Amino acid sequence: MARRYRRRRQQSSHFLSILIVLLAAAWGLYTKGGDDASGPPANHQPATTQSAKRSAMTQSAKPAATVYGGLAARDYHRLAQLDFKSGQPAWISVNHNHATLIKQAWKVNRVIYSDLDALNRTSRSNTAFLAPRNVVGDRLRVRQYIAPTGWHYNHGRDQIYNRGHLIAYSVSAGIDQSGNYNRTNPSGDQNNPKNLFTQTAYTNQEVQTRFETKVREQLRAGSNVVYQATPIFRGKELMARGINLQAISTDGRLDFNVYIFNVQPGYEFDYATGRAKRMVTLKVAP
């Protein structure tokens, strides 16, 4: 009797083990190899939004290995890999919107203009140590004639291309093309090959100008400001994918760090050449 009872228990236990294995196998097939049945397969990335991916790449940044800090090579390459998606804003914050510049590095009113790279691009940072005396109006502006890499002339009704300044004309009064301050020169920086890049009209006139205004207003308030602009190129492309702008005032009242995509509503660019084609579906959020 006891022996029969033990045999039944063993048979029941064996049957239960088989049932568990079959159920586990069925669940594995249903969920495609152990993934959450309501989510993507395990070999896919989590269903995060593009903005979340960009945020993860750009929230943490380290200063460059210079006495004044700024954009490091690692973060340059991270930004270069970001793609703009239609319908998203034209800019994102970097490093929680805090500059990686070192405000204590402000010693002399000047601009460090980087040399052009081997492809004649302004692919390196220009860093300005600005004072209130550098603010200037448009009265002395002249026609721009420099053709930066990726440049194409505008045709038709739409203005697509601008010659974008790295360090804005409006905050560079007295700065000559060597980067030194000269009080006898009332004009801002103009037609300087080391300070221009091919920029979309939208990015230049609607987006970058907002941050240049912040710098200008802080200078007018009496502060000294360290300001850096770095066009971001991918590989050997001739048109920048975007530009990193960051600034910090010596009194700490101004502090920002952003990446602006080089985009134009209604147009798509071949960044290898700078050529544009109409794409009415491309939208940029305000």
BAFI-3210 file (N, C-alpha, C; in Angstrom, 3 decimals, decimal comma, padded with zeros to 6 digits):
// residues 286
n [1|2|3|4|5|6|7|8|9|10|11|12|13|14|15|16|17|18|19|20|21|22|23|24|25|26|27|28|29|30|31|32|33|34|35|36|37|38|39|40|41|42|43|44|45|46|47|48|49|50|51|52|53|54|55|56|57|58|59|60|61|62|63|64|65|66|67|68|69|70|71|72|73|74|75|76|77|78|79|80|81|82|83|84|85|86|87|88|89|90|91|92|93|94|95|96|97|98|99|100|101|102|103|104|105|106|107|108|109|110|111|112|113|114|115|116|117|118|119|120|121|122|123|124|125|126|127|128|129|130|131|132|133|134|135|136|137|138|139|140|141|142|143|144|145|146|147|148|149|150|151|152|153|154|155|156|157|158|159|160|161|162|163|164|165|166|167|168|169|170|171|172|173|174|175|176|177|178|179|180|181|182|183|184|185|186|187|188|189|190|191|192|193|194|195|196|197|198|199|200|201|202|203|204|205|206|207|208|209|210|211|212|213|214|215|216|217|218|219|220|221|222|223|224|225|226|227|228|229|230|231|232|233|234|235|236|237|238|239|240|241|242|243|244|245|246|247|248|249|250|251|252|253|254|255|256|257|258|259|260|261|262|263|264|265|266|267|268|269|270|271|272|273|274|275|276|277|278|279|280|281|282|283|284|285|286]
n.u [000,850|001,844|003,979|002,716|001,589|003,820|004,767|002,741|003,027|005,547|005,036|003,189|004,771|006,670|005,056|004,210|006,623|007,184|005,033|005,584|007,951|006,962|005,159|006,921|008,417|006,449|005,814|008,227|008,290|006,080|006,809|008,991|011,606|012,134|011,646|009,764|006,365|004,814|006,581|009,522|011,581|014,405|016,825|016,516|016,668|015,518|012,236|012,689|012,307|013,522|014,373|014,981|017,158|019,005|019,215|020,427|022,947|023,963|023,761|025,802|028,943|032,440|035,083|037,251|040,758|042,124|043,281|041,056|038,944|035,882|034,450|035,052|036,951|035,776|033,084|032,499|032,542|030,426|028,252|028,377|027,284|024,589|021,308|018,940|015,433|012,432|010,036|010,965|012,475|014,853|017,112|019,038|019,803|023,078|025,094|023,376|022,667|024,758|027,766|030,982|033,112|035,739|035,375|037,226|039,317|039,209|041,168|042,272|040,861|039,964|039,882|040,190|040,881|040,528|042,623|041,787|040,771|042,210|040,492|039,701|037,725|035,846|036,111|036,865|036,919|036,103|036,997|035,952|036,863|035,076|034,126|032,165|032,698|032,791|030,338|028,382|026,591|024,711|025,584|028,079|028,344|029,293|028,967|029,020|031,451|032,930|033,199|032,371|033,132|030,883|029,168|026,459|024,855|021,864|018,817|015,861|012,784|013,065|015,221|017,875|020,535|022,969|025,864|027,166|028,241|030,724|031,695|029,686|029,089|027,966|029,037|031,697|033,128|035,977|037,690|040,297|041,293|043,264|042,538|042,996|042,273|041,549|041,236|040,893|039,434|036,227|034,411|032,723|033,670|034,267|033,953|035,877|037,631|038,131|036,051|033,570|030,893|028,963|025,654|022,229|019,562|017,422|018,410|020,419|019,130|016,827|017,330|020,103|020,543|019,060|020,605|022,915|021,877|021,472|024,130|024,934|023,199|024,070|026,632|026,021|024,966|027,183|028,917|031,782|032,376|032,944|032,865|032,042|032,069|031,404|031,337|029,904|031,044|030,497|032,582|034,103|032,427|031,256|029,495|028,373|026,812|025,661|025,910|027,756|027,123|028,278|028,400|029,683|029,485|031,792|030,825|028,991|026,316|025,382|025,012|025,144|024,728|024,442|023,311|022,802|020,923|021,739|019,511|016,710|013,402|011,287|013,255|015,817|019,164|022,184|024,781|027,349|027,984|026,593|024,409|020,919|017,567|014,098|011,814|008,893|007,754|009,491|009,705|010,235|010,131|008,928]
n.v [-001,198|001,276|001,305|001,510|004,014|005,665|005,249|006,428|009,093|009,648|009,386|011,443|013,633|013,485|013,928|016,531|017,916|017,598|019,011|021,632|022,186|022,101|024,249|026,368|026,306|026,905|029,496|030,753|030,621|032,198|034,697|035,255|034,190|034,757|037,474|040,291|039,883|041,993|043,817|044,851|042,498|040,775|041,334|043,858|047,438|049,140|050,592|053,488|057,039|059,128|061,566|060,894|059,200|060,995|062,700|061,060|060,844|063,388|064,629|064,381|065,797|066,533|068,871|070,163|069,424|071,950|075,186|076,674|074,955|073,829|072,351|068,927|066,445|063,891|064,464|066,057|064,147|062,547|064,305|064,653|062,340|062,501|062,538|064,596|064,525|064,818|067,158|067,546|069,719|072,313|072,467|071,113|070,643|070,449|068,670|069,069|071,664|073,246|075,036|073,764|075,320|077,205|079,632|081,108|081,330|083,606|086,202|088,086|090,321|088,914|086,808|083,405|082,185|079,271|077,441|076,612|073,289|070,376|070,146|072,661|073,507|075,054|073,437|073,334|074,593|078,027|080,345|082,839|085,597|087,759|091,227|094,000|096,093|094,929|094,745|095,537|097,417|097,131|099,008|099,223|096,977|094,967|093,655|090,121|087,954|085,651|082,193|079,560|076,021|073,722|075,647|077,126|079,199|081,083|080,533|081,551|082,155|081,322|081,698|079,822|079,319|080,665|082,626|081,668|083,056|081,970|083,165|085,736|088,607|090,748|090,719|091,197|093,569|095,521|093,367|091,992|090,044|088,408|087,909|089,648|092,468|095,686|098,923|100,923|099,892|099,876|098,080|094,858|091,343|090,449|088,795|086,820|084,001|082,048|082,189|081,600|079,552|077,300|077,729|077,061|079,282|079,318|078,146|079,982|082,542|082,183|080,523|080,273|082,953|083,494|082,586|084,030|086,499|086,234|086,244|088,792|090,452|089,908|090,918|093,616|094,085|094,381|092,273|090,086|087,588|084,185|082,621|080,106|078,622|075,896|074,426|071,366|068,683|065,720|063,087|063,464|065,335|068,352|070,264|071,467|069,467|070,616|072,982|073,573|075,642|077,433|079,195|081,135|083,429|085,491|086,174|084,250|084,563|084,018|081,032|078,498|075,688|074,320|072,333|072,920|071,895|071,889|072,758|073,186|074,099|072,292|071,464|069,154|068,187|067,274|066,599|066,007|067,471|069,824|070,429|071,060|069,782|070,034|069,200|068,861|067,661|067,848|069,029|071,486|071,819|074,608]
n.w [000,000|000,973|-000,722|-003,219|-002,958|-002,775|-005,360|-006,897|-006,065|-007,075|-009,830|-010,148|-009,471|-011,517|-013,754|-013,177|-013,387|-016,111|-017,159|-016,271|-017,715|-020,340|-020,262|-019,786|-022,129|-024,005|-023,163|-023,711|-026,532|-027,082|-026,147|-027,702|-027,114|-024,389|-023,941|-022,700|-023,240|-023,984|-024,914|-026,880|-028,806|-027,244|-028,487|-029,456|-029,027|-026,041|-026,016|-026,211|-026,621|-029,315|-028,293|-025,672|-026,044|-027,131|-024,988|-023,090|-024,225|-024,103|-021,634|-019,751|-019,576|-020,009|-019,200|-021,765|-022,200|-021,641|-020,500|-020,220|-020,427|-021,841|-024,863|-025,024|-026,884|-026,860|-026,345|-028,522|-030,613|-029,817|-030,103|-032,848|-033,830|-033,509|-034,847|-036,443|-036,002|-037,722|-036,599|-034,050|-031,521|-032,449|-030,908|-028,171|-024,701|-023,246|-020,960|-018,741|-019,297|-018,422|-018,705|-019,694|-019,574|-017,980|-015,738|-014,296|-015,979|-017,445|-018,351|-020,146|-022,490|-025,345|-028,335|-029,064|-032,014|-033,779|-036,077|-039,501|-040,471|-042,158|-044,284|-044,741|-043,006|-040,355|-037,920|-035,331|-031,944|-031,331|-028,938|-026,788|-024,766|-023,335|-022,896|-021,602|-023,398|-025,877|-027,104|-029,928|-032,422|-035,568|-037,368|-038,635|-040,157|-042,963|-046,330|-046,520|-047,919|-047,854|-048,654|-046,972|-046,346|-047,897|-048,791|-050,583|-052,945|-052,361|-054,074|-055,769|-053,921|-051,269|-048,524|-047,715|-046,988|-044,757|-043,936|-041,173|-038,091|-035,766|-033,299|-032,470|-034,510|-033,115|-030,563|-030,691|-030,946|-031,719|-031,799|-033,572|-036,523|-035,643|-033,152|-031,072|-028,915|-030,108|-029,538|-031,377|-033,375|-034,156|-035,160|-035,305|-035,649|-039,006|-042,145|-041,619|-042,237|-040,319|-038,631|-039,634|-040,883|-042,947|-042,488|-041,769|-042,656|-040,899|-038,494|-037,858|-037,744|-036,227|-034,046|-033,017|-032,535|-030,234|-028,106|-028,449|-027,851|-025,100|-024,211|-025,065|-023,586|-020,987|-021,071|-021,459|-018,997|-017,506|-016,995|-017,391|-019,850|-020,694|-023,706|-026,009|-029,244|-031,331|-034,357|-035,433|-037,145|-039,069|-039,673|-042,823|-043,859|-045,424|-044,591|-041,519|-038,995|-036,849|-034,114|-031,192|-028,513|-025,776|-022,667|-019,931|-017,333|-015,484|-013,036|-012,577|-013,277|-015,763|-017,551|-019,741|-021,989|-025,012|-027,836|-031,179|-033,870|-037,317|-039,273|-041,524|-041,808|-044,006|-045,749|-046,765|-046,129|-047,809|-046,064|-046,721|-048,949|-048,711|-050,244|-050,816|-050,733|-051,486|-048,966|-047,869|-045,690|-043,580|-040,415|-037,856|-034,453|-032,545]
ca.u [000,000|002,752|004,810|001,887|001,386|005,046|004,858|001,829|003,631|006,641|004,445|002,601|005,873|007,256|004,082|004,236|007,876|007,020|004,077|006,289|008,871|006,158|004,641|008,041|008,764|005,377|005,974|009,381|007,895|005,115|007,492|010,146|012,905|012,335|011,343|008,447|005,437|004,254|007,672|010,295|012,470|015,565|017,947|016,198|016,853|014,280|011,417|012,871|012,133|014,762|014,827|015,591|018,479|019,880|019,441|021,408|024,261|024,437|023,587|027,056|030,083|033,636|035,827|038,417|042,029|042,737|043,202|039,726|037,922|035,093|034,011|036,085|036,891|034,815|031,731|032,366|032,195|029,075|027,299|028,425|026,502|023,158|020,514|017,708|014,208|011,385|009,058|011,615|013,065|016,124|018,257|018,953|020,797|024,240|025,629|022,338|022,670|025,846|029,002|032,199|034,147|036,250|035,211|038,431|040,313|039,112|042,286|042,482|039,788|040,480|039,233|041,092|040,367|041,244|042,954|040,968|041,321|042,782|039,458|039,360|036,510|035,948|035,630|037,405|036,274|036,547|036,691|036,039|036,872|034,384|033,890|031,068|033,101|032,713|028,993|028,360|025,394|024,880|025,876|029,325|028,380|029,495|028,535|029,879|031,824|033,620|032,420|032,851|032,882|029,469|028,377|025,738|024,109|020,409|018,103|014,416|012,214|013,476|016,609|018,232|021,909|023,597|027,229|026,993|029,408|030,923|031,588|028,784|029,530|027,420|029,774|033,133|033,662|037,371|038,504|040,801|041,270|044,226|041,896|043,368|041,410|042,135|040,204|040,691|038,589|034,888|033,575|032,823|034,368|033,615|034,687|037,012|037,438|038,219|034,900|032,341|030,561|027,686|024,590|020,914|018,986|016,566|019,244|021,148|018,297|015,741|017,728|021,381|020,437|018,515|021,690|023,783|021,215|021,775|025,506|024,952|022,521|024,912|027,713|025,448|024,743|028,468|029,682|032,696|031,822|033,693|031,887|032,672|031,226|032,085|030,572|030,087|031,052|030,581|033,540|034,669|031,361|031,638|028,517|028,258|025,541|025,113|026,906|027,699|027,326|028,262|028,893|029,596|029,995|032,717|030,052|028,102|024,924|025,061|025,581|024,357|025,474|023,428|023,659|021,789|020,981|021,820|018,358|015,832|012,077|010,928|014,403|016,738|020,516|023,266|025,828|028,648|028,224|025,852|023,268|019,608|016,419|012,826|011,133|007,837|007,373|010,449|009,221|011,062|009,282|009,405]
ca.v [000,000|002,416|001,310|002,032|005,446|006,335|005,209|007,453|010,408|009,816|009,614|012,795|014,597|013,445|014,576|017,962|018,452|017,685|020,091|022,902|022,356|022,427|025,605|027,299|026,352|027,646|030,918|031,259|030,856|033,310|035,974|035,343|033,902|035,263|038,890|040,667|039,688|043,281|044,698|044,454|041,349|041,059|041,870|045,214|048,427|049,493|051,532|054,861|058,030|059,710|062,622|060,258|058,725|062,164|063,207|060,189|061,083|064,758|065,220|064,380|066,230|066,893|069,967|069,841|069,531|073,261|075,993|077,275|073,920|073,836|071,083|067,896|065,660|062,800|065,002|066,470|062,976|062,138|065,214|064,433|061,149|062,742|062,835|065,345|063,862|065,787|067,435|067,788|071,062|072,484|072,453|070,338|071,051|069,583|068,733|069,694|073,079|073,943|075,117|073,097|076,347|077,572|081,096|081,722|081,460|084,936|087,061|089,151|090,461|088,424|085,622|082,388|081,630|078,058|077,325|075,714|071,936|069,975|070,305|074,098|073,680|075,588|072,290|073,409|075,624|079,399|080,669|084,292|086,161|088,986|092,296|094,884|096,952|094,185|094,806|096,470|097,398|096,712|100,161|099,058|095,681|095,016|092,454|088,950|087,366|084,374|080,985|078,430|074,703|073,380|076,835|077,233|080,449|080,960|080,790|081,559|082,973|080,861|081,839|078,573|079,351|081,850|082,499|081,784|083,356|081,223|084,246|086,668|089,968|091,697|090,686|091,135|094,900|095,750|092,154|091,834|088,661|087,624|087,633|090,642|093,648|096,932|099,914|101,806|099,166|099,858|097,056|093,474|090,435|090,322|088,134|086,091|082,587|081,201|082,440|081,437|078,223|077,256|077,512|077,318|080,570|079,115|077,941|081,208|083,703|081,889|079,730|080,696|084,343|083,525|082,395|085,196|087,580|086,031|086,708|090,245|091,083|089,783|091,891|094,943|094,184|094,663|091,056|089,471|086,287|083,235|082,121|079,198|078,102|074,810|073,691|069,925|067,986|064,255|062,568|064,425|066,147|069,753|071,110|071,049|068,897|071,498|073,807|073,628|076,963|077,462|080,454|081,320|084,743|085,372|086,320|083,101|084,893|083,403|079,694|077,610|074,766|073,755|071,870|073,359|071,173|072,751|072,285|074,192|073,527|072,121|071,093|068,113|068,501|066,306|067,285|065,756|068,516|071,032|070,626|070,908|069,485|070,324|068,114|069,612|066,947|068,077|070,070|071,818|072,342|075,924]
ca.w [000,000|001,073|-001,918|-004,299|-002,703|-003,171|-006,821|-007,414|-005,815|-008,030|-011,143|-010,136|-009,487|-012,852|-014,647|-012,888|-013,939|-017,570|-017,419|-016,058|-018,835|-021,519|-020,092|-019,942|-023,553|-024,679|-022,821|-024,436|-027,915|-027,132|-025,902|-028,610|-026,527|-023,045|-023,804|-022,226|-024,349|-024,395|-025,305|-028,058|-028,608|-026,398|-029,253|-029,861|-027,984|-025,379|-026,784|-025,744|-027,669|-029,814|-027,384|-024,510|-026,458|-027,247|-023,636|-022,447|-024,817|-023,982|-020,311|-019,003|-020,385|-019,249|-019,839|-022,589|-021,482|-021,868|-019,284|-020,142|-020,535|-023,071|-025,447|-025,131|-028,120|-026,691|-026,462|-029,926|-031,424|-029,430|-030,743|-034,298|-034,171|-033,309|-036,035|-036,215|-036,422|-038,046|-035,553|-032,773|-031,414|-033,150|-030,001|-026,932|-023,714|-023,045|-019,594|-017,910|-019,663|-017,728|-019,482|-019,201|-019,578|-016,657|-015,688|-013,732|-017,047|-018,070|-017,940|-021,131|-023,477|-026,618|-028,896|-029,606|-033,262|-034,183|-037,490|-040,299|-040,516|-043,446|-045,306|-044,700|-042,221|-038,987|-037,151|-033,976|-031,120|-031,120|-027,551|-026,608|-023,416|-023,720|-021,926|-022,057|-024,514|-027,132|-027,688|-031,061|-033,257|-036,961|-038,219|-039,395|-040,842|-044,406|-047,022|-046,339|-049,205|-047,635|-048,961|-046,164|-046,934|-047,957|-049,128|-051,846|-052,982|-052,313|-055,319|-055,579|-052,846|-049,948|-048,087|-047,037|-046,474|-044,169|-043,420|-039,730|-037,255|-034,526|-032,313|-033,136|-034,809|-032,140|-029,287|-031,011|-031,269|-031,378|-031,927|-034,934|-036,980|-034,870|-031,875|-030,064|-028,831|-030,587|-029,250|-032,528|-034,321|-033,564|-035,793|-034,873|-036,562|-040,307|-043,224|-041,061|-042,594|-039,126|-037,762|-040,410|-041,393|-043,658|-041,524|-042,337|-042,278|-039,724|-037,305|-037,561|-037,449|-035,297|-032,880|-032,434|-032,077|-028,863|-027,144|-028,593|-027,112|-023,674|-023,995|-025,252|-022,454|-019,798|-021,244|-021,212|-017,557|-016,873|-016,697|-018,346|-020,238|-021,517|-024,671|-026,970|-030,323|-032,040|-035,364|-035,292|-038,429|-039,000|-040,641|-043,765|-044,440|-045,597|-043,898|-040,120|-038,548|-035,822|-033,420|-029,728|-027,931|-024,317|-022,101|-018,490|-016,924|-014,359|-011,796|-012,467|-013,561|-017,054|-017,647|-020,604|-022,843|-025,894|-029,175|-032,128|-035,136|-038,498|-040,040|-042,116|-042,070|-045,409|-046,573|-046,317|-046,593|-047,947|-045,313|-047,364|-049,947|-048,374|-051,134|-050,181|-051,591|-050,838|-048,257|-047,157|-044,467|-042,491|-039,505|-036,697|-033,383|-032,072]
c.u [000,891|003,608|004,040|001,712|002,615|005,180|003,966|002,405|004,747|006,113|003,860|003,680|006,503|006,363|004,102|005,486|007,775|006,111|004,738|007,217|008,111|005,615|005,735|008,423|007,730|005,502|007,153|009,065|006,985|005,786|008,774|011,463|013,153|012,082|009,985|007,480|004,867|005,314|008,405|011,121|013,738|016,720|017,651|016,480|015,526|013,550|011,505|012,679|013,490|015,287|015,480|016,991|019,462|020,206|020,508|022,812|024,831|024,326|024,873|028,207|031,233|034,379|036,963|039,685|042,767|042,588|041,821|038,599|037,205|034,809|035,179|035,879|035,856|033,392|031,465|031,881|030,813|028,025|027,235|027,578|024,996|022,482|019,267|016,528|013,116|010,386|009,655|012,184|014,442|017,320|017,966|020,023|021,903|024,718|024,661|022,298|023,700|027,115|030,107|033,393|034,531|036,259|036,451|039,524|040,247|040,213|042,403|041,325|040,330|039,610|040,317|040,409|041,182|041,524|041,954|041,613|041,806|041,790|038,965|038,069|036,820|035,393|036,137|036,783|036,933|036,080|036,963|036,007|036,376|034,164|032,750|031,431|033,031|031,333|028,964|027,042|025,728|025,359|027,084|029,422|028,526|029,027|029,546|030,205|032,571|032,676|032,961|032,532|031,394|028,571|027,724|024,927|022,608|019,817|016,603|014,007|012,760|014,944|016,938|019,564|022,259|025,069|027,142|028,299|029,496|030,797|030,841|029,431|029,155|028,137|031,281|033,709|035,111|038,264|038,979|040,882|042,345|043,684|042,205|042,409|042,186|041,066|039,973|039,800|037,182|033,995|033,723|033,519|033,579|034,551|035,983|036,816|037,452|036,984|033,567|032,154|029,216|026,593|023,246|020,397|018,146|017,396|019,934|020,227|017,212|016,193|019,016|021,300|019,872|019,632|022,721|023,197|021,476|023,174|025,562|024,318|023,354|026,101|027,200|025,169|026,049|029,332|030,728|032,217|032,857|032,676|032,606|031,650|032,018|031,155|030,911|029,938|031,120|031,535|034,126|033,599|031,749|030,672|028,332|026,866|024,861|026,224|026,666|028,022|027,316|028,897|028,755|030,180|030,862|032,012|029,030|026,648|024,453|025,755|024,671|025,281|024,458|024,049|022,499|021,972|020,950|020,741|017,525|014,466|011,791|012,064|015,205|018,104|021,354|024,473|027,222|029,002|027,579|024,629|021,953|018,574|015,141|012,255|010,085|007,451|008,345|010,014|010,208|010,155|009,824|010,137]
c.v [001,256|002,526|001,887|003,537|006,257|006,383|006,275|008,855|010,685|010,107|011,020|013,853|014,658|014,155|016,088|018,614|018,631|018,850|021,458|023,206|022,772|023,837|026,651|027,440|027,145|029,138|031,539|031,541|032,060|034,661|036,112|035,254|034,564|036,733|039,073|040,583|040,996|044,242|044,188|043,226|041,757|041,659|043,248|046,157|048,704|050,575|052,936|055,812|058,534|060,777|062,040|059,750|059,889|062,720|062,389|060,455|062,446|065,348|065,299|064,749|066,623|068,021|069,445|070,068|070,804|074,067|076,616|076,251|073,973|072,443|070,117|067,081|064,543|063,300|065,546|065,288|062,438|063,013|064,973|063,241|061,355|063,106|063,612|064,557|064,903|065,922|067,719|069,211|071,113|072,437|071,601|070,853|070,007|069,765|069,461|071,213|073,900|073,897|074,286|074,049|076,715|079,096|081,802|081,921|082,816|085,825|088,301|089,149|090,092|087,276|084,675|081,776|080,407|078,080|076,415|074,326|071,614|070,099|071,748|074,379|074,344|074,536|072,285|074,600|076,990|079,814|082,145|084,654|087,597|089,930|093,172|095,740|096,241|094,209|095,888|096,319|097,047|097,825|099,927|097,714|095,879|093,695|091,319|088,347|086,036|083,218|079,820|077,091|074,375|074,522|076,704|078,518|080,179|081,306|080,747|082,373|082,601|081,133|080,620|078,692|080,711|081,556|082,741|082,108|082,356|082,198|085,389|088,024|090,910|091,696|090,684|092,483|095,015|094,542|092,022|090,349|087,790|087,311|088,629|091,828|094,888|098,017|100,880|101,154|099,036|098,737|095,711|092,632|090,274|089,646|087,480|084,600|081,653|081,323|082,305|079,969|078,285|076,832|077,767|078,662|080,430|079,000|079,231|082,294|083,449|081,204|080,247|082,106|084,461|083,444|083,514|086,398|087,456|086,549|088,228|090,971|091,018|090,738|093,302|095,169|094,386|093,456|090,782|088,050|085,477|082,537|081,262|078,696|077,067|074,173|072,203|069,253|066,478|063,765|063,669|065,282|067,626|070,728|070,576|070,488|069,801|072,318|073,741|075,046|076,836|078,744|080,423|082,695|084,572|085,543|085,199|083,369|084,331|082,053|078,859|076,778|074,032|073,232|072,209|072,582|072,168|072,315|073,465|073,555|073,452|071,706|069,973|068,395|067,247|066,976|067,032|066,880|069,850|071,265|070,319|070,492|069,691|069,072|068,752|068,953|067,207|069,285|070,268|072,421|073,675|075,828]
c.w [000,000|-000,180|-003,100|-004,176|-003,125|-004,697|-007,446|-007,224|-006,814|-009,426|-011,243|-010,221|-010,868|-013,856|-014,453|-013,460|-015,444|-017,930|-017,290|-017,227|-020,086|-021,450|-020,302|-021,407|-024,330|-024,412|-023,567|-025,894|-028,029|-026,991|-026,711|-027,864|-025,205|-022,886|-023,152|-023,400|-024,850|-024,901|-026,513|-027,772|-027,873|-027,184|-029,825|-028,713|-027,310|-026,153|-026,202|-026,901|-028,126|-028,876|-026,144|-024,838|-026,536|-025,868|-022,925|-022,952|-024,449|-022,583|-019,515|-019,922|-019,473|-019,949|-020,707|-021,780|-021,877|-020,585|-019,113|-020,302|-021,872|-023,583|-025,620|-026,403|-028,021|-026,897|-027,863|-030,762|-031,061|-030,110|-032,252|-034,730|-034,010|-034,626|-035,642|-036,766|-036,612|-036,906|-034,196|-032,724|-032,076|-032,223|-028,777|-025,968|-023,609|-021,605|-018,648|-018,086|-018,880|-018,573|-018,850|-019,301|-018,149|-016,543|-015,135|-014,789|-017,745|-017,498|-018,818|-022,121|-024,869|-027,118|-029,393|-030,819|-033,633|-035,673|-038,195|-040,327|-041,929|-044,599|-045,388|-043,937|-040,884|-038,027|-035,711|-033,247|-031,278|-029,731|-027,301|-025,131|-023,569|-022,547|-022,447|-023,257|-025,869|-027,789|-028,771|-031,819|-034,690|-037,890|-039,122|-040,128|-042,345|-045,016|-046,808|-047,709|-049,057|-047,963|-048,138|-046,829|-046,852|-048,389|-050,511|-051,804|-052,986|-053,673|-055,039|-054,372|-051,471|-049,689|-047,239|-046,319|-045,883|-043,938|-041,919|-039,023|-036,106|-033,360|-032,992|-033,372|-033,665|-030,793|-029,517|-031,414|-030,809|-031,512|-033,366|-035,291|-036,349|-033,479|-030,778|-030,079|-029,257|-030,455|-030,408|-033,589|-033,744|-034,085|-035,097|-035,934|-037,863|-041,304|-042,748|-041,364|-041,384|-038,229|-038,500|-040,807|-042,090|-042,700|-042,195|-041,838|-041,009|-038,453|-036,889|-037,027|-036,398|-034,008|-032,246|-031,870|-030,660|-027,828|-027,248|-027,850|-025,609|-023,334|-024,057|-024,057|-021,181|-019,866|-020,962|-019,731|-016,790|-016,577|-017,774|-018,611|-021,010|-022,405|-025,701|-027,982|-031,112|-033,059|-035,285|-036,651|-038,182|-040,087|-041,501|-044,442|-044,447|-044,930|-042,485|-039,830|-037,518|-035,208|-031,921|-029,281|-026,422|-023,817|-020,594|-018,163|-015,687|-013,021|-011,613|-012,803|-014,902|-017,130|-018,548|-021,472|-023,714|-027,178|-030,091|-033,429|-036,306|-039,492|-040,528|-042,371|-043,566|-046,318|-045,907|-046,916|-046,771|-047,293|-045,888|-048,327|-049,578|-049,241|-050,421|-051,211|-050,783|-050,202|-047,348|-045,841|-043,309|-041,672|-038,366|-035,640|-032,895|-030,750]
res [m|a|r|r|y|r|r|r|r|q|q|s|s|h|f|l|s|i|l|i|v|l|l|a|a|a|w|g|l|y|t|k|g|g|d|d|a|s|g|p|p|a|n|h|q|p|a|t|t|q|s|a|k|r|s|a|m|t|q|s|a|k|p|a|a|t|v|y|g|g|l|a|a|r|d|y|h|r|l|a|q|l|d|f|k|s|g|q|p|a|w|i|s|v|n|h|n|h|a|t|l|i|k|q|a|w|k|v|n|r|v|i|y|s|d|l|d|a|l|n|r|t|s|r|s|n|t|a|f|l|a|p|r|n|v|v|g|d|r|l|r|v|r|q|y|i|a|p|t|g|w|h|y|n|h|g|r|d|q|i|y|n|r|g|h|l|i|a|y|s|v|s|a|g|i|d|q|s|g|n|y|n|r|t|n|p|s|g|d|q|n|n|p|k|n|l|f|t|q|t|a|y|t|n|q|e|v|q|t|r|f|e|t|k|v|r|e|q|l|r|a|g|s|n|v|v|y|q|a|t|p|i|f|r|g|k|e|l|m|a|r|g|i|n|l|q|a|i|s|t|d|g|r|l|d|f|n|v|y|i|f|n|v|q|p|g|y|e|f|d|y|a|t|g|r|a|k|r|m|v|t|l|k|v|a|p]
***
